[in-house]
């Protein structure tokens, strides 16, 4: 027994791997272009694919003498018990519904039913089969079909209605052989001169109802209803020559209304309405050749108006107005070939981008504005003959102006100005990648007077020439910086009249220098080290001067 169970376990795993590979192969095979040229072959592959999918949901155990059981994958629900040969049902067996009720009891050969009885989920007999001859029954027990089967499908026989009356002089179905596959289109209804005529019903190959309605000379005409395989309505409306015309309704497979409107030659034409899954209107307007054409209104899923304007062949074209999901206007103007062409919009708290200007032959002329609400950032993109130039403003959390100037892809690049929290200008100059770069002016307020510094920056660091101007425009500091520190020759004039001319290194006086008093008389001439005179006798004086010279 241990060896038998070990074999069953191995077979279960091995079969799963095979099924996975087969599923992957068949799915990929369906994508080949040559596949679409042979409908019968396509149908055969699709059927095989579905069979393999069903098989992949099963677990099988073989106990002894080729007797085994099948269960729903991952559960203890038994769906078959019986005999197998080479992995296929062969011999006596029983099939069960998920609720445990008997579905079929009989004999199999090479996986196909050849003899036995089939029952519906409530236990009513619906089929009795004996060596490719059989009988089908309605739920009320009346005979539905008696005759022969081929490859599990009806081949030849007689049809009865559910009152037990034989339907005389009525053709039922048609078939033709393609690649050894029988293709049967089932029909239940009346014929006239060999053509469907009057009320009738169509079924797919699984005998699931897919259409019921009126026919005339072999084609759908008048009222009719199409169904999904799950039984929900797919379409209801009028037909002519097998095509949808006049008013009709389309539904999703879950039963929700998807579209209602007018049709001509199986395509939407005239007024129509599309719906979201929640039942709210998605689109309301005109159609032509199954495409949006003419006046329309589009809505967000919350019911608010999204767009009002014109369509041409499913593309926005002409005058329009658009709104955000909160009902705020974001654009009013003209579309060309689905793109904003000319017009203007307003910036509101929840809007994104809008265009203000024109587009000519794919190049833009005008302005486009962007607002990023979290950073209080506004950007105006100016186009001229397709060349883009961005200008913008950035605000702090208190809605006070923080920066205005040029941008590139939303980053400060080019000329710009920075402002303090009090709204005072503190920098006017060049930027690169959000950092001060190049020559710029820095504004300081000292004793209620404006002092201006002219500084050369390199990626946010002082590198190069430096000048400090007093409120009257006189230069009072002049020198150079290296990596944010004073270096080289400097000239400094202080408020108390003292003057220094000399060398700096590492942001301190180092090397030869001269100090003058306010009368222009030399107070010291000589070497400096780390900001101090080298003469120790003058240390106290130097400390006093140095403290006064701090910027």
Secondary structure by P-SEA (a helix, b strand, c coil): caaaaaaaaaaaaaaaaaaaaaaaaaaaaaacccccccaaaaaaaaaaaaaaaaaaabbbbbccccccccccccccccccccccccccccccbbbbccccccccbbbbcccccccbbbbccccccccccccccbbbbccccccccbbbbcccccccccccccccccccccccbbbbbcccbbbbbccccccccccccccbbbbccccccccbbbbccccccccbbbbccccccccbbbbccccccccbbbbccccccccccccccccccccbbbbccccccccbbbbccccccccbbbbccccccccccccccccccccbbbbccccccccbbbbccccccccccccccccccccccccccccccbbbbbbbccccbbbbbbbcccbbbbbbbbbccccccccccccccccccccbbbbccccccccbbbbcccccccbbbbbbbcccbbbbbbbbbcccccccbbbbbccccccccccccccccccccbbbbcccbbbbbcccccccccccbbbbccccccccbbbbcccccccccaaaaaaaaaaaacc
